[in-house]
Amino acid sequence: MISDVKIIEIFCNLDDFMKEFDTILTKHSISDASLPKKRNRKSKMSKSEVMTIMVIFHLKSYRNLKHFYLHYVCKHMDDFFPDTVSYNRFVELQKQAIQPLAVYLKLFGLGKCSGISFIDSTAIKVSHYKREKQHKVFKGIAEKSYGTLGWFYGFKLHLVCNDKRQIIDFLITKANVDDRSPLKNKNFHDKIFGKIYGDKGYLGKDLFDKLFVDGIHLVTKLRKNMKKKALEFMDKVYLRKRAIIEAVNDVLKNTCQIEHSRHRSFDNFLGNMIAGLTAYSFLESKPSIKIQRFLPNIGIS
């Protein structure tokens, strides 16, 4: 269960960010005198409060945002949020909070590369693949693809994390995008240096050479029909511990609830994904690597 102190910490971080965000946005906004003036009425709930509710929803055991808001926030959290609005109004405010929350996640919610990184992609299902033709919310956006667990309809979440179980960067693509494609984009791996460990899906000489030029050493296991090559001992260890990113994916899906099939709009999907990733950054207990178990056997401290 999330404590009251943690809720206050989340709100303070988001509120401090929003004060600076609004100041910069107002300072650099361009006004057009030819456009009619719009009424800018201040909402009862601030964006900081809306963003906080979006984040703590993913840290609770609730699976339905409407039930969480109406039966928990409005009834049991009136000390934290005294000026709650109707659920329909909250949904409108939620759409307005997606952009600043995404900026906060990119600036303050991600970890830093330590020279040891792990990469993987996970399927984000938005509907059963047999109902692909009937699904209208993501028509023309989501795609069908085949993964390790079979066919699915939705998207892929590409993650890079460090050895301290922090997410370094992420990218959301359609389901049929090759796992190697994001790594070919320098904007995706510009925060990464040193060695990055992936599964066999990232094998490719062109990708290896491209990353090596950018100062990144891609390490993967080999397929059975490939010529064996010598690996350093620590590379073998880190390849065995590459499952840490699988644990991160598990926490994101089962604790932070970034995947479900009840989306009613693409904005809702994005808001749920960004809020879930932000909630992960506030988790105190994350999957970790304990390399020390291997080191005493070879005399390394």
Disulfide bonds with the S-S distance in Angstrom:
none
